Amino acid sequence: MWPLLLSEQYGRMLLDIGLPRLNGYDVCRHLREQPWAAQMAIVAVTGWGQENDRERARAAGFKAHLVKPLEYPKLEELITESAPRHPA
């Protein structure tokens, strides 16, 4: 299932919720079951912005929930926050 995704280990992911066949909530839950994805920063990117949509995203394991059109300063902040930290 998803050979390209499972063949790499990513630190961050932007994931649309409204996908064909599957939805982003299910994809995020599946990723969170993988040991290598437990600490991945998965950000929901969606047109759905009601509070219940945000709650579903948190429950599925998303780190954050961004509504389209994206606010690029917020996206940049999330990317920076989730960057790997290297000791000095």
Backbone as JSON Lines, residues from 0, in Angstrom:
{"i":0,"aa":"M","n":[0.84,-1.18,0.0],"ca":[0.0,0.0,0.0],"c":[0.88,1.24,0.0]}
{"i":1,"aa":"W","n":[0.69,2.13,-0.92],"ca":[1.43,3.38,-1.05],"c":[2.94,3.14,-1.06]}
{"i":2,"aa":"P","n":[3.46,2.41,-2.05],"ca":[4.88,2.02,-2.03],"c":[5.85,3.19,-1.94]}
{"i":3,"aa":"L","n":[5.6,4.3,-2.63],"ca":[6.54,5.42,-2.57],"c":[6.57,6.01,-1.16]}
{"i":4,"aa":"L","n":[5.42,6.22,-0.6],"ca":[5.35,6.79,0.75],"c":[6.03,5.88,1.76]}
{"i":5,"aa":"L","n":[5.77,4.6,1.67],"ca":[6.32,3.67,2.64],"c":[7.79,3.36,2.41]}
{"i":6,"aa":"S","n":[8.33,3.73,1.24],"ca":[9.74,3.47,0.97],"c":[10.64,4.57,1.49]}
{"i":7,"aa":"E","n":[10.08,5.68,1.89],"ca":[10.86,6.82,2.39],"c":[10.41,7.15,3.8]}
{"i":8,"aa":"Q","n":[11.24,7.88,4.52],"ca":[10.85,8.35,5.84],"c":[10.92,9.87,5.83]}
{"i":9,"aa":"Y","n":[9.76,10.47,5.93],"ca":[9.64,11.92,5.85],"c":[9.47,12.5,7.25]}
{"i":10,"aa":"G","n":[9.89,13.74,7.42],"ca":[9.72,14.43,8.7],"c":[8.47,15.26,8.75]}
{"i":11,"aa":"R","n":[7.98,15.67,7.57],"ca":[6.8,16.51,7.48],"c":[5.95,16.08,6.31]}
{"i":12,"aa":"M","n":[4.65,16.34,6.43],"ca":[3.75,16.0,5.33],"c":[2.55,16.93,5.34]}
{"i":13,"aa":"L","n":[2.22,17.46,4.17],"ca":[0.96,18.18,3.97],"c":[0.0,17.19,3.34]}
{"i":14,"aa":"L","n":[-1.16,17.01,3.95],"ca":[-2.08,15.97,3.51],"c":[-3.48,16.55,3.34]}
{"i":15,"aa":"D","n":[-4.0,16.46,2.14],"ca":[-5.37,16.91,1.87],"c":[-6.33,15.92,2.51]}
{"i":16,"aa":"I","n":[-7.41,16.43,3.06],"ca":[-8.4,15.55,3.69],"c":[-9.35,14.97,2.65]}
{"i":17,"aa":"G","n":[-9.74,15.75,1.66],"ca":[-10.72,15.3,0.68],"c":[-10.08,14.55,-0.48]}
{"i":18,"aa":"L","n":[-9.68,13.32,-0.23],"ca":[-9.04,12.49,-1.25],"c":[-10.06,11.54,-1.88]}
{"i":19,"aa":"P","n":[-9.82,11.1,-3.11],"ca":[-10.7,10.09,-3.7],"c":[-10.46,8.73,-3.04]}
{"i":20,"aa":"R","n":[-11.48,7.95,-2.9],"ca":[-11.46,6.6,-2.32],"c":[-11.17,6.6,-0.82]}
{"i":21,"aa":"L","n":[-10.06,7.15,-0.39],"ca":[-9.74,7.27,1.04],"c":[-9.93,8.73,1.42]}
{"i":22,"aa":"N","n":[-9.9,8.99,2.7],"ca":[-9.85,10.4,3.1],"c":[-8.59,10.62,3.93]}
{"i":23,"aa":"G","n":[-8.21,11.86,4.07],"ca":[-6.98,12.19,4.77],"c":[-6.98,11.76,6.22]}
{"i":24,"aa":"Y","n":[-8.16,11.72,6.85],"ca":[-8.23,11.25,8.23],"c":[-7.74,9.81,8.33]}
{"i":25,"aa":"D","n":[-8.24,8.96,7.41],"ca":[-7.84,7.54,7.41],"c":[-6.36,7.38,7.09]}
{"i":26,"aa":"V","n":[-5.87,8.16,6.14],"ca":[-4.44,8.09,5.79],"c":[-3.6,8.48,7.0]}
{"i":27,"aa":"C","n":[-3.97,9.55,7.68],"ca":[-3.21,9.99,8.86],"c":[-3.23,8.92,9.95]}
{"i":28,"aa":"R","n":[-4.4,8.33,10.21],"ca":[-4.47,7.27,11.22],"c":[-3.55,6.1,10.85]}
{"i":29,"aa":"H","n":[-3.57,5.73,9.57],"ca":[-2.72,4.62,9.12],"c":[-1.24,4.98,9.32]}
{"i":30,"aa":"L","n":[-0.87,6.19,8.97],"ca":[0.52,6.61,9.15],"c":[0.92,6.57,10.62]}
{"i":31,"aa":"R","n":[0.05,7.02,11.49],"ca":[0.36,7.05,12.92],"c":[0.57,5.65,13.49]}
{"i":32,"aa":"E","n":[0.08,4.64,12.82],"ca":[0.3,3.25,13.25],"c":[1.7,2.76,12.9]}
{"i":33,"aa":"Q","n":[2.4,3.47,12.02],"ca":[3.74,3.08,11.6],"c":[4.76,3.67,12.56]}
{"i":34,"aa":"P","n":[5.66,2.88,13.1],"ca":[6.64,3.4,14.06],"c":[7.45,4.57,13.5]}
{"i":35,"aa":"W","n":[7.81,4.5,12.23],"ca":[8.64,5.55,11.63],"c":[7.86,6.85,11.42]}
{"i":36,"aa":"A","n":[6.54,6.83,11.5],"ca":[5.74,8.04,11.29],"c":[5.17,8.61,12.58]}
{"i":37,"aa":"A","n":[5.51,8.01,13.7],"ca":[4.93,8.44,14.97],"c":[5.24,9.9,15.28]}
{"i":38,"aa":"Q","n":[6.4,10.38,14.92],"ca":[6.8,11.76,15.22],"c":[6.68,12.69,14.02]}
{"i":39,"aa":"M","n":[6.21,12.17,12.9],"ca":[6.09,12.99,11.69],"c":[5.1,14.12,11.92]}
{"i":40,"aa":"A","n":[5.41,15.31,11.44],"ca":[4.49,16.44,11.51],"c":[3.56,16.37,10.3]}
{"i":41,"aa":"I","n":[2.35,15.87,10.53],"ca":[1.36,15.75,9.45],"c":[0.38,16.9,9.6]}
{"i":42,"aa":"V","n":[0.26,17.7,8.55],"ca":[-0.6,18.88,8.56],"c":[-1.75,18.67,7.59]}
{"i":43,"aa":"A","n":[-2.98,18.81,8.1],"ca":[-4.17,18.72,7.25],"c":[-4.29,19.99,6.43]}
{"i":44,"aa":"V","n":[-4.52,19.83,5.13],"ca":[-4.75,20.95,4.22],"c":[-6.1,20.68,3.57]}
{"i":45,"aa":"T","n":[-7.06,21.57,3.79],"ca":[-8.42,21.26,3.39],"c":[-9.25,22.52,3.17]}
{"i":46,"aa":"G","n":[-10.36,22.36,2.52],"ca":[-11.34,23.43,2.38],"c":[-12.34,23.39,3.52]}
{"i":47,"aa":"W","n":[-12.26,22.37,4.35],"ca":[-13.2,22.21,5.47],"c":[-12.62,22.84,6.72]}
{"i":48,"aa":"G","n":[-13.28,23.88,7.24],"ca":[-12.7,24.63,8.34],"c":[-13.58,24.8,9.56]}
{"i":49,"aa":"Q","n":[-14.65,24.02,9.66],"ca":[-15.5,24.11,10.85],"c":[-14.78,23.5,12.05]}
{"i":50,"aa":"E","n":[-15.22,23.86,13.24],"ca":[-14.58,23.34,14.45],"c":[-14.63,21.82,14.51]}
{"i":51,"aa":"N","n":[-15.74,21.21,14.07],"ca":[-15.79,19.74,14.1],"c":[-14.78,19.13,13.13]}
{"i":52,"aa":"D","n":[-14.45,19.83,12.02],"ca":[-13.41,19.36,11.1],"c":[-12.05,19.39,11.78]}
{"i":53,"aa":"R","n":[-11.8,20.45,12.53],"ca":[-10.53,20.58,13.26],"c":[-10.42,19.5,14.34]}
{"i":54,"aa":"E","n":[-11.52,19.23,15.03],"ca":[-11.53,18.18,16.05],"c":[-11.26,16.82,15.43]}
{"i":55,"aa":"R","n":[-11.88,16.53,14.29],"ca":[-11.62,15.26,13.6],"c":[-10.16,15.14,13.21]}
{"i":56,"aa":"A","n":[-9.57,16.25,12.76],"ca":[-8.16,16.23,12.37],"c":[-7.27,15.92,13.58]}
{"i":57,"aa":"R","n":[-7.54,16.57,14.7],"ca":[-6.76,16.29,15.92],"c":[-6.9,14.83,16.33]}
{"i":58,"aa":"A","n":[-8.13,14.33,16.3],"ca":[-8.39,12.94,16.69],"c":[-7.69,11.94,15.77]}
{"i":59,"aa":"A","n":[-7.53,12.3,14.5],"ca":[-6.87,11.41,13.54],"c":[-5.36,11.45,13.69]}
{"i":60,"aa":"G","n":[-4.81,12.46,14.38],"ca":[-3.37,12.53,14.59],"c":[-2.66,13.63,13.84]}
{"i":61,"aa":"F","n":[-3.4,14.55,13.22],"ca":[-2.75,15.68,12.55],"c":[-2.14,16.62,13.58]}
{"i":62,"aa":"K","n":[-0.98,17.18,13.23],"ca":[-0.33,18.18,14.09],"c":[-1.04,19.51,13.99]}
{"i":63,"aa":"A","n":[-1.55,19.83,12.81],"ca":[-2.21,21.12,12.58],"c":[-3.25,20.95,11.48]}
{"i":64,"aa":"H","n":[-4.09,21.96,11.35],"ca":[-5.2,21.95,10.39],"c":[-5.21,23.31,9.69]}
{"i":65,"aa":"L","n":[-4.88,23.31,8.4],"ca":[-4.87,24.56,7.62],"c":[-6.0,24.53,6.6]}
{"i":66,"aa":"V","n":[-6.68,25.67,6.47],"ca":[-7.8,25.78,5.54],"c":[-7.32,26.5,4.29]}
{"i":67,"aa":"K","n":[-7.74,25.97,3.13],"ca":[-7.42,26.59,1.84],"c":[-8.3,27.84,1.66]}
{"i":68,"aa":"P","n":[-7.81,28.88,1.05],"ca":[-6.43,29.06,0.6],"c":[-5.5,29.21,1.81]}
{"i":69,"aa":"L","n":[-4.33,28.61,1.68],"ca":[-3.37,28.59,2.79],"c":[-2.84,29.98,3.11]}
{"i":70,"aa":"E","n":[-2.61,30.19,4.38],"ca":[-1.91,31.38,4.83],"c":[-0.42,30.99,4.88]}
{"i":71,"aa":"Y","n":[0.35,31.47,3.92],"ca":[1.73,31.01,3.8],"c":[2.6,31.31,5.01]}
{"i":72,"aa":"P","n":[2.41,32.44,5.73],"ca":[3.21,32.62,6.95],"c":[2.95,31.51,7.98]}
{"i":73,"aa":"K","n":[1.7,31.07,8.1],"ca":[1.38,29.99,9.04],"c":[2.02,28.67,8.57]}
{"i":74,"aa":"L","n":[1.96,28.4,7.27],"ca":[2.58,27.2,6.72],"c":[4.09,27.22,6.97]}
{"i":75,"aa":"E","n":[4.71,28.34,6.72],"ca":[6.15,28.47,6.94],"c":[6.49,28.26,8.42]}
{"i":76,"aa":"E","n":[5.67,28.78,9.31],"ca":[5.88,28.6,10.74],"c":[5.8,27.12,11.12]}
{"i":77,"aa":"L","n":[4.81,26.41,10.59],"ca":[4.67,24.98,10.89],"c":[5.85,24.18,10.36]}
{"i":78,"aa":"I","n":[6.32,24.52,9.17],"ca":[7.47,23.82,8.59],"c":[8.71,24.07,9.43]}
{"i":79,"aa":"T","n":[8.91,25.31,9.85],"ca":[10.07,25.65,10.66],"c":[10.0,24.95,12.01]}
{"i":80,"aa":"E","n":[8.82,24.95,12.64],"ca":[8.66,24.27,13.94],"c":[8.97,22.79,13.87]}
{"i":81,"aa":"S","n":[8.65,22.17,12.75],"ca":[8.82,20.71,12.65],"c":[10.15,20.3,12.06]}
{"i":82,"aa":"A","n":[11.03,21.27,11.79],"ca":[12.35,20.93,11.25],"c":[13.15,20.16,12.29]}
{"i":83,"aa":"P","n":[13.92,19.17,11.85],"ca":[14.74,18.41,12.8],"c":[15.69,19.33,13.54]}
{"i":84,"aa":"R","n":[15.85,19.1,14.81],"ca":[16.76,19.88,15.65],"c":[18.08,19.12,15.75]}
{"i":85,"aa":"H","n":[19.16,19.83,15.46],"ca":[20.49,19.22,15.57],"c":[21.23,19.89,16.71]}
{"i":86,"aa":"P","n":[21.86,19.11,17.56],"ca":[22.63,19.72,18.67],"c":[23.73,20.62,18.13]}
{"i":87,"aa":"A","n":[24.0,21.69,18.86],"ca":[25.04,22.64,18.45],"c":[26.42,22.09,18.7]}
